[in-house]
Amino acid sequence: MIDMQDNNQYYRRNYNGSMHYRPDGYPKQNNDERERRRYTAEEEAEIRRRRQKAMQEMRRLQIQRAKRIRLAVVSGLLLFVLVFGFLVVKAGSYVIGRVRSAEQNKITQEAAARTEKEDTGAPEPGTADEMSQDQGEAGIGAVESIVETFDPEELAALFEEPEEPEETLSPEVAMFFEGYEVSAENMQYLDSQEVQSQYAVIINVESGEAVAGRESTARMYPASMTKVLTALTAADLLKERAASSGGTLTFEDILNDTVAVSEEVLNYTYSKGCSQAGFMINEVVTVRDLFYGTILPSGGDAAMTLSIYAAGSEEAFVEKMNEKVAELGLSGSTHFMNSIGLFHEDHYTTCTDMAMILKAAVENDWCREVLSRHVYTTSASAAHPNGIELSNWFLRRIEDKDNHGVVMAGKTGYVMESGNCAASYQIDDLGRHYLCVTGNAWSSWRAIYDHVAIYQTYTGANAGVLYRGDSYETDLQNEEALP
């Protein structure tokens, strides 16, 4: 599998960092040596302006959501205090009344006992044994009488532990619709000539409605978009591991744990032509590095090492992936055979299902953080003292385009059988949330511009206004020169 982020079939980096030469005799530069994209001051200012506007709108929505949550919490606390106070007062009055009654009964019983003893010639009360016996009987009687006066339900309410608050979604995804079943009732056919991918769909993730699509439920091969589910499944498994540790481990501790990248993993992924994060044989890296290495450069070495670490073996991990698919309700049209995205007849999904997998990943705080990262540097190791700089080239390429908002997260994929694929999450300039998935474009830049065209057509205040940008023709012509 060759991911769209490393779409050159004429060279491949070896374990020791050496390079194969292209047929024209010129070596292809490594990722770390490639020239970074540069923007003019006006372009950077415009990019910052659009991002700031979208982020301000998102913060406004977050603040509104936080206010509603605070109001609900305060109201709940006030109601709890009032009810609890009423019950305490009521219980106190019961207790005081019964104690007084018990004391009166005690006095009456003592007087009756003295009269009885005087009549029978029994010893006078006042000895330690007699006083102890009288007090014990009076105490037991008082307790029994108090307990009998309480209603069982009221007693249970007094000693019932408060319920734990339900886990809430992060503000970024609190507006998402519940579940993973998409409504296509009002879906438009995506017939724009500006979108050339064979498969495509855009979904309003707030309403759960497919806005537009093209063969959106047809079977397709996801290629390295698979790694979105790889990261999500690994995150779930590792959080379960932390939860079952009895408090000795946190998820953060697991992310900081170290793993050696095995020779078997590198041999396998290189032999299959997978994209690589760039780790060396037996290089010790953190689990955090493996997550970012799986998503940003679409590293097969990172994805396979992560799956083995999380489940013990690649096979066991793939079983967990398909269990996650079933949990999302997608098992009827989606199935995976590996954690990397290698082609297999039984490794398939649809645009709509892939969008729901991305939704589940975005709803996971850790996965959303990884999927939205543009650049990350791995921790220092003996093989890489300065770490490895990893880039999500999809986000870095699309960020300066007119997307009618901000593309917050994304993952790409490529194998020959699938063409170039991409899945992304966008917040438009009106604060609305969308998911977009495309498949079988003829180049990585074509996949990017298909997402741009879809967002321009269906999102934002200027929906339907299309603008290719000055670099459109140059980007498509220079496809082979891009990393």
C-alpha positions in Angstrom: 0.0 0.0 0.0 1.3 3.4 -0.9 -0.4 6.2 1.0 -1.3 9.4 -0.9 1.2 11.3 1.4 4.0 9.2 -0.1 2.6 8.5 -3.5 5.9 8.0 -5.4 6.3 4.4 -6.5 9.9 4.9 -7.7 11.8 5.1 -4.5 11.6 3.9 -0.9 13.7 4.7 2.1 15.7 1.8 3.6 16.1 1.1 7.4 19.4 2.9 7.5 18.0 6.1 5.9 19.5 5.4 2.4 17.5 6.3 -0.7 16.6 4.4 -3.9 17.1 6.4 -7.0 14.4 7.3 -9.5 14.8 6.1 -13.1 15.9 9.6 -14.2 19.0 9.2 -11.9 18.0 11.9 -9.4 17.6 10.9 -5.8 14.2 11.7 -4.2 14.7 13.8 -1.0 13.6 12.4 2.3 10.5 13.9 4.0 12.6 15.8 6.5 14.6 17.5 3.7 11.6 18.5 1.6 11.0 22.2 1.1 8.1 23.4 3.3 5.2 25.2 1.8 5.6 29.0 2.2 2.9 31.6 2.1 2.9 35.4 1.5 2.1 37.7 4.4 -1.3 38.5 2.9 -2.1 34.8 2.6 -1.0 34.1 6.2 -3.1 37.0 7.4 -6.2 35.8 5.5 -5.7 32.2 6.9 -5.3 33.5 10.4 -8.4 35.7 10.0 -10.6 32.8 8.7 -9.4 30.5 11.4 -9.8 33.1 14.1 -13.4 33.8 12.9 -14.3 30.1 13.0 -12.6 29.5 16.3 -14.4 32.6 17.8 -17.7 31.2 16.6 -16.8 27.8 18.1 -15.8 29.4 21.4 -19.1 31.3 21.4 -21.0 28.0 21.0 -18.8 26.4 23.6 -19.5 29.3 26.1 -23.3 28.9 25.5 -23.1 25.2 26.0 -21.0 25.8 29.2 -23.6 28.3 30.5 -26.4 25.9 30.0 -24.5 23.1 31.7 -23.7 25.4 34.7 -27.3 26.5 34.9 -28.4 22.9 35.0 -25.8 21.9 37.5 -26.7 24.9 39.8 -30.4 24.2 39.5 -29.8 20.5 40.3 -27.7 21.4 43.3 -30.3 23.9 44.7 -33.0 21.3 44.3 -30.9 18.7 46.0 -30.1 21.0 48.9 -33.8 21.9 49.4 -34.9 18.3 49.3 -32.1 17.2 51.5 -32.7 20.0 54.0 -36.4 19.2 54.1 -35.7 15.6 54.8 -33.1 16.4 57.5 -35.6 18.8 59.3 -38.3 16.2 59.1 -36.0 13.4 60.3 -34.7 15.6 63.1 -38.2 16.4 64.3 -39.0 12.7 64.3 -35.9 11.8 66.3 -36.4 14.6 68.9 -40.0 13.6 69.4 -39.2 9.9 69.8 -36.3 10.6 72.1 -38.6 12.7 74.4 -41.2 10.0 74.3 -38.6 7.4 75.1 -37.4 9.5 78.1 -40.9 9.9 79.4 -41.5 6.1 79.0 -38.3 5.5 80.9 -39.4 7.7 83.8 -42.8 6.0 83.9 -41.1 2.5 83.8 -38.7 3.5 86.6 -41.6 4.7 88.8 -43.6 1.6 88.2 -40.5 -0.6 88.9 -40.0 1.2 92.2 -43.6 0.7 93.2 -43.5 -2.9 92.3 -40.3 -3.5 94.3 -41.6 -1.7 97.3 -44.7 -4.0 97.2 -42.6 -7.2 96.8 -39.8 -6.2 99.2 -37.2 -6.2 96.4 -34.0 -4.2 97.1 -34.0 -0.5 96.5 -33.0 0.6 93.0 -29.8 2.6 92.7 -27.1 -0.1 92.6 -24.9 -0.3 89.6 -26.4 -3.5 88.3 -30.0 -2.2 88.6 -29.2 1.1 86.9 -27.4 -0.6 84.1 -30.3 -2.9 83.5 -32.8 -0.1 83.5 -30.8 2.1 81.1 -30.2 -0.7 78.7 -33.8 -1.6 78.5 -34.9 2.0 78.1 -32.3 2.6 75.3 -33.4 -0.5 73.4 -37.0 0.5 73.7 -36.2 4.1 72.5 -34.3 2.9 69.5 -37.0 0.4 68.5 -39.7 3.1 68.9 -37.8 5.6 66.8 -37.1 3.1 64.0 -40.7 2.1 63.9 -41.9 5.7 63.3 -39.7 6.1 60.1 -41.0 5.3 56.7 -38.6 2.8 55.0 -38.5 4.9 51.8 -37.6 8.1 53.8 -34.8 6.2 55.6 -33.4 4.9 52.2 -33.6 8.5 50.8 -31.6 9.8 53.8 -28.7 7.4 53.4 -28.8 6.9 49.6 -25.5 8.0 47.9 -25.8 10.7 45.3 -25.7 9.5 41.7 -22.5 10.0 39.8 -22.9 12.6 37.0 -23.2 11.2 33.6 -20.1 11.5 31.3 -20.6 14.4 28.9 -19.1 15.0 25.5 -16.4 17.6 25.0 -17.8 21.0 24.0 -16.3 20.6 20.5 -18.6 17.6 19.8 -21.5 18.3 22.1 -23.7 19.4 19.2 -23.2 16.1 17.3 -26.4 14.0 16.7 -26.7 10.8 18.8 -25.8 7.4 17.3 -24.3 6.5 13.9 -27.4 6.0 11.6 -27.4 8.6 8.8 -30.6 9.8 7.2 -30.5 10.1 3.4 -34.1 11.1 3.0 -33.3 14.6 1.8 -29.8 13.9 0.3 -29.0 15.7 -3.0 -27.1 14.0 -5.8 -23.6 15.4 -5.9 -23.4 16.2 -9.6 -20.8 19.0 -9.5 -18.1 18.7 -12.2 -15.7 20.3 -9.7 -15.8 17.0 -7.7 -14.1 14.2 -9.6 -13.9 11.5 -7.0 -16.1 8.4 -7.8 -17.4 8.2 -4.3 -18.4 11.2 -2.1 -20.6 12.2 0.8 -21.0 15.2 3.0 -23.0 14.9 6.3 -24.4 17.5 8.7 -23.1 16.0 11.9 -25.5 18.0 14.0 -28.7 16.7 12.4 -27.4 13.4 11.2 -28.6 14.1 7.6 -26.6 13.4 4.4 -26.6 16.7 2.6 -25.2 15.4 -0.7 -23.6 12.3 -2.0 -22.4 10.2 -5.0 -22.4 6.4 -4.6 -22.2 7.2 -0.9 -23.4 3.7 0.2 -21.5 1.7 -2.5 -18.7 -0.6 -1.4 -15.2 1.0 -1.6 -11.7 0.2 -0.3 -10.7 2.6 2.5 -6.9 2.2 2.1 -5.2 4.2 4.9 -8.4 5.8 6.1 -8.5 2.5 7.9 -6.0 4.0 10.4 -8.8 6.2 11.8 -10.4 3.1 13.2 -6.9 1.8 14.2 -6.3 4.8 16.4 -9.9 4.7 17.8 -9.7 1.0 18.7 -6.3 1.3 20.3 -7.5 4.3 22.3 -10.5 2.3 23.6 -8.3 -0.7 24.5 -5.7 1.3 26.3 -8.3 3.2 28.3 -9.9 -0.1 29.3 -6.4 -1.2 30.4 -6.0 1.9 32.5 -9.5 1.5 34.0 -8.8 -2.1 35.0 -5.5 -1.3 36.7 -7.2 -0.4 39.9 -5.8 3.1 39.9 -2.2 2.2 39.4 -2.2 3.3 35.7 -3.7 6.3 34.0 -4.2 6.7 30.2 -1.5 9.3 30.3 0.9 6.8 31.9 0.2 4.4 29.0 0.8 7.1 26.4 4.2 7.7 28.0 5.1 4.0 28.0 7.8 2.9 25.6 7.8 0.2 22.9 10.6 -1.2 20.7 9.7 -1.3 17.0 10.5 -4.9 15.9 12.4 -6.0 12.9 9.4 -8.3 11.9 7.1 -5.3 11.7 9.5 -3.3 9.6 10.2 -6.2 7.3 6.5 -6.8 6.8 5.5 -3.2 6.2 8.4 -2.5 3.8 7.7 -5.6 1.9 4.1 -4.5 1.4 5.1 -1.0 0.2 3.6 0.8 3.2 4.2 4.4 4.0 6.5 4.7 7.0 6.8 7.0 10.0 10.6 6.4 9.8 11.3 4.3 12.9 14.4 2.1 12.8 14.8 -1.6 13.9 14.5 -1.9 17.7 14.1 1.9 18.1 12.4 2.6 21.4 9.5 5.0 21.0 6.5 6.1 23.2 3.0 4.9 22.6 2.1 8.6 22.0 4.6 8.6 19.1 2.9 5.5 17.7 -0.5 7.2 17.6 0.9 10.3 15.8 3.0 8.1 13.5 -0.1 6.1 12.6 -2.1 9.2 11.6 0.1 12.1 10.4 2.5 10.3 8.0 0.1 7.2 7.8 3.0 5.0 9.0 2.4 1.3 8.6 5.3 0.7 11.0 3.6 2.8 13.7 0.1 1.3 13.1 1.2 -2.3 13.3 3.4 -1.7 16.3 0.5 0.1 18.0 -2.0 -2.7 17.3 0.3 -5.4 18.7 1.0 -3.3 21.8 -2.8 -2.7 22.4 -4.1 -6.3 21.7 -1.1 -8.6 21.8 -1.2 -9.4 18.1 -2.3 -8.0 14.8 -5.0 -10.7 14.4 -6.5 -10.0 17.9 -6.5 -6.3 17.2 -8.4 -6.7 13.9 -11.0 -8.7 15.8 -11.4 -5.7 18.1 -11.7 -3.4 15.1 -14.6 -5.4 13.7 -16.2 -5.5 17.2 -16.0 -1.7 17.2 -17.6 -1.6 13.7 -20.5 -3.8 15.1 -20.8 -1.5 18.1 -21.3 1.4 15.7 -23.9 -0.5 13.8 -21.9 -0.7 10.6 -21.1 -4.4 10.3 -23.5 -4.9 7.5 -21.5 -2.8 5.1 -18.0 -2.5 6.6 -15.4 -5.1 7.4 -11.6 -4.9 8.1 -8.8 -7.4 7.5 -5.8 -5.5 8.8 -5.0 -2.4 10.8 -2.9 -0.7 8.1 -5.3 -0.5 5.1 -3.7 -3.0 2.8 -5.9 -4.1 0.0 -8.0 -7.2 0.5 -11.3 -8.2 -1.1 -12.9 -8.4 2.4 -11.4 -5.1 3.6 -14.1 -2.6 2.6 -16.5 0.1 3.7 -18.7 2.9 2.3 -18.3 6.7 2.3 -21.1 7.0 4.8 -19.7 4.3 7.1 -16.3 5.9 7.0 -17.8 9.2 7.9 -19.4 7.6 11.0 -16.1 6.0 12.0 -14.5 9.4 11.7 -17.4 10.8 13.9 -16.7 8.3 16.6 -13.0 9.2 16.5 -13.7 12.9 16.7 -15.9 12.2 19.7 -12.9 10.6 21.4 -10.9 13.5 22.9 -7.5 11.8 22.4 -8.2 10.7 18.8 -9.5 14.1 17.9 -6.3 15.7 19.2 -4.2 13.3 17.0 -6.4 13.7 13.9 -6.3 17.5 14.2 -2.5 17.9 14.7 -0.7 19.4 11.7 2.9 18.7 12.8 4.4 16.6 15.6 8.0 15.7 16.6 8.5 12.3 18.1 10.4 11.9 21.4 14.2 11.7 21.2 15.8 8.2 20.8 19.2 6.7 20.1 18.3 6.4 16.4 16.8 9.9 16.2 18.3 12.2 18.9 16.2 15.1 17.7 13.1 13.0 17.1 11.3 12.7 13.7 9.1 15.6 12.4 5.8 14.1 11.2 3.3 16.1 9.1 -0.4 15.7 8.2 0.0 16.9 4.7 -3.7 16.8 4.0 -4.3 19.4 6.7 -1.3 21.5 5.8 -2.3 21.6 2.1 -6.0 22.3 2.6 -5.6 24.9 5.4 -4.9 27.8 3.0 -7.8 27.0 0.7 -11.2 28.7 0.8 -13.2 26.0 2.7 -16.0 28.3 3.9 -14.7 27.5 7.4 -11.9 25.5 9.0 -11.0 21.8 8.3 -10.3 20.6 11.8 -9.2 17.0 11.3 -8.5 14.7 8.4 -7.0 11.4 7.2 -6.1 10.2 3.7 -5.5 6.9 2.0 -4.2 5.3 -1.2 -3.8 1.9 -2.7 -4.0 1.2 -6.4 -7.5 -0.5 -6.0 -9.0 2.4 -4.1 -7.4 5.5 -5.7 -6.8 8.5 -3.5 -9.3 8.8 -0.6 -9.8 11.3 2.2 -12.0 11.9 5.2 -12.3 15.2 7.0 -14.2 17.1 9.7 -15.0 20.8 9.2 -16.6 23.6 11.1 -18.0 26.2 8.7 -18.0 29.9 9.2 -21.5 29.7 10.7 -20.4 27.3 13.4 -22.0 24.2 11.9 -20.3 20.8 11.8 -19.8 18.6 8.8 -18.1 15.4 7.8 -16.9 14.7 4.3 -15.5 11.5 2.7 -14.3 10.9 -0.8 -12.9 8.0 -2.7 -11.1 7.0 -5.9 -9.7 10.4 -7.0 -6.8 10.3 -9.5 -4.3 12.2 -7.3 -3.8 13.4 -3.8 -4.3 17.0 -4.8 -7.4 16.1 -6.7 -8.8 14.6 -3.4 -8.0 17.8 -1.6 -9.7 20.0 -4.2 -12.7 17.7 -4.2 -13.1 18.3 -0.4 -12.7 22.1 -1.0 -15.3 22.1 -3.7 -17.8 20.1 -1.6 -17.4 22.4 1.4 -17.7 25.5 -0.9 -20.9 24.1 -2.4 -22.8 23.0 0.7 -21.4 24.9 3.7 -20.9 28.3 5.1 -22.6 31.7 4.6 -21.5 31.7 0.9 -22.6 28.1 0.1 -22.6 27.6 -3.7 -19.8 30.2 -4.3 -16.9 28.3 -5.8 -13.3 29.6 -5.9 -10.4 27.4 -7.0 -7.6 29.7 -6.0 -4.5 30.9 -7.8 -2.5 27.7 -7.1 -5.1 25.2 -8.5 -3.5 24.5 -11.8 0.0 24.5 -10.4 -0.9 22.1 -7.6 -2.4 19.5 -10.0 0.4 19.8 -12.5 3.1 19.3 -9.8 1.6 16.3 -8.2 4.8 14.1 -8.5 6.9 16.9 -6.9 4.9 16.9 -3.7 5.7 14.7 -0.8 
